[in-house]
Amino acid sequence: MVQTNNPNNNEVQSFIQMLQNYESVFPDALLMHIMHRSGVSKPSAAAARTLGIAAQKFVSDIINDALALTELREDAKGGITNRETFILTQDLVKEVLSHREIFADSFH
């Protein structure tokens, strides 16, 4: 690995160090398996954890958008938005994904 005094390189090194202490909701073994099945011959732990962070962020954003959409619909109906629980349906997830131009016909 080439070492330089580039500030961006220092940021990357700092990020990689931080990854060692971070636990994703997706286990490292699962992420390594997915990367291996996708054609990455020898995925590093840092790459797997980075994938985990990105996947976790993506799922979190989808869920947050679905919740916001549900609350907006409840407000439009004049319903109570202080409910503790909402139901996450496939149709709602499909709608949120379509706003991001991701079209899913079915879930497996």
QUIMO-V592978 format. One record per residue. N is the residue number from 0. RES is the residue in three letters. PSI is psi in whole degrees, 0 to 359 (NA if undefined). OMEGA is omega in whole degrees, 0 to 359 (999 if undefined). D_CENTER is the distance of its C-alpha to the mean C-alpha in Angstrom with 1 decimal. Layout:
N;RES;PSI;OMEGA;D_CENTER
N;RES;PSI;OMEGA;D_CENTER
This chain:
0;MET;136;182;29.0
1;VAL;128;178;30.6
2;GLN;129;176;30.9
3;THR;170;177;31.5
4;ASN;16;179;31.9
5;ASN;127;180;29.3
6;PRO;327;178;27.3
7;ASN;323;178;24.1
8;ASN;320;178;24.8
9;ASN;322;178;25.2
10;GLU;319;179;21.8
11;VAL;315;179;20.2
12;GLN;319;178;22.3
13;SER;319;179;21.4
14;PHE;316;179;17.6
15;ILE;320;177;18.4
16;GLN;318;180;20.6
17;MET;325;181;18.0
18;LEU;330;182;15.6
19;GLN;332;181;18.4
20;ASN;357;185;18.3
21;TYR;133;176;14.6
22;GLU;117;178;13.6
23;SER;162;174;10.1
24;VAL;343;177;9.8
25;PHE;123;181;10.0
26;PRO;147;179;13.5
27;ASP;320;182;14.7
28;ALA;320;178;17.0
29;LEU;315;181;14.5
30;LEU;319;178;12.6
31;MET;320;179;16.1
32;HIS;314;180;17.3
33;ILE;316;180;14.7
34;MET;319;179;15.5
35;HIS;316;180;19.2
36;ARG;338;180;19.2
37;SER;0;175;17.7
38;GLY;2;177;20.7
39;VAL;114;188;19.9
40;SER;315;181;23.1
41;LYS;78;181;22.5
42;PRO;140;178;19.0
43;SER;159;178;19.1
44;ALA;322;179;17.5
45;ALA;319;178;16.2
46;ALA;320;179;14.6
47;ALA;317;180;13.1
48;ARG;324;177;11.7
49;THR;318;175;10.4
50;LEU;318;179;8.6
51;GLY;318;179;7.3
52;ILE;316;180;6.3
53;ALA;317;179;4.7
54;ALA;318;179;3.0
55;GLN;318;179;2.9
56;LYS;317;180;3.0
57;PHE;311;180;2.7
58;VAL;318;179;4.0
59;SER;317;179;5.7
60;ASP;319;179;7.0
61;ILE;314;180;8.2
62;ILE;317;178;9.8
63;ASN;319;178;11.3
64;ASP;320;179;12.7
65;ALA;318;178;14.1
66;LEU;316;179;15.7
67;ALA;318;179;17.1
68;LEU;318;178;18.5
69;THR;317;179;20.1
70;GLU;322;177;21.6
71;LEU;319;179;23.1
72;ARG;321;178;24.6
73;GLU;318;178;26.1
74;ASP;318;181;27.6
75;ALA;328;179;29.0
76;LYS;350;185;30.7
77;GLY;20;181;32.1
78;GLY;177;180;30.3
79;ILE;125;180;29.3
80;THR;4;180;25.8
81;ASN;17;180;26.3
82;ARG;149;179;25.3
83;GLU;329;185;23.5
84;THR;150;173;21.7
85;PHE;159;179;20.5
86;ILE;125;177;20.0
87;LEU;113;182;16.8
88;THR;163;177;18.3
89;GLN;321;180;17.5
90;ASP;320;179;19.4
91;LEU;317;178;17.4
92;VAL;317;178;14.0
93;LYS;318;180;16.0
94;GLU;315;179;17.3
95;VAL;317;178;14.1
96;LEU;322;181;12.9
97;SER;331;176;16.4
98;HIS;337;177;16.2
99;ARG;12;181;13.7
100;GLU;37;173;16.2
101;ILE;116;185;14.3
102;PHE;120;181;17.0
103;ALA;121;178;16.9
104;ASP;321;181;20.3
105;SER;160;178;19.5
106;PHE;145;179;17.1
107;HIS;NA;999;18.2
